[in-house]
Amino acid sequence: MAITGDRYVGEYEGHTIELVRNKWDKTLALLIDGKKVASESRLFPHNITLTGTLEHDGVQHIVVAQADEHLFSTKDTIDIDGNPLALTKTK
């Protein structure tokens, strides 16, 4: 993890989906096309699930981001309608 946090980015049908961990303000946020759709404080390590909705061609898709945090590691995932999204760590 970077000093200030980290960011995972994926693409779905031309939309950008991001999971952003900020160590300065101790938050985890889900962004869809650059707009924050869900966030949660993470003062202490714990598992977090964030949910949002993405509309594409008139159809709404459920976006679920999960951060399974352990003492020395974290596993971050994003699913769209139950299907995993390929993520790239950018920070």
C-alpha positions, -999 to 999 in steps of 0.1 A, spaced: 0 0 0 13 35 -8 19 60 19 -13 79 11 -34 49 2 -42 30 -30 -66 29 -59 -79 -1 -79 -95 7 -113 -116 -14 -137 -136 -8 -169 -171 -20 -176 -188 -12 -210 -168 21 -212 -175 31 -176 -147 35 -150 -152 18 -117 -127 26 -88 -121 15 -53 -101 41 -34 -84 37 0 -73 70 16 -50 67 45 -51 104 54 -88 106 61 -92 68 68 -119 61 42 -127 36 15 -148 48 -14 -164 33 -45 -165 56 -75 -183 51 -108 -173 74 -136 -155 96 -111 -185 101 -89 -185 88 -53 -214 64 -49 -205 49 -15 -179 53 12 -172 41 47 -148 52 74 -121 27 82 -105 39 115 -97 3 124 -91 -26 100 -124 -44 92 -142 -59 63 -161 -34 42 -187 -39 15 -198 -9 -6 -227 -10 -31 -236 13 -60 -256 12 -92 -243 17 -127 -267 25 -155 -257 15 -190 -280 16 -221 -310 20 -198 -302 -11 -177 -291 -8 -141 -262 -29 -129 -254 -36 -92 -218 -28 -83 -204 -44 -51 -169 -36 -39 -154 -56 -10 -123 -50 10 -114 -80 32 -89 -66 56 -66 -86 77 -38 -76 100 -11 -74 73 -30 -77 40 -61 -67 22 -80 -84 -7 -100 -59 -28 -127 -70 -53 -154 -54 -74 -183 -74 -88 -208 -62 -114 -241 -82 -113 -222 -109 -95 -193 -111 -120 -158 -102 -110 -143 -71 -126 -106 -72 -136 -88 -45 -115 -55 -27 -120 -37 -11 -90 -28 24 -100 -14 40 -69 
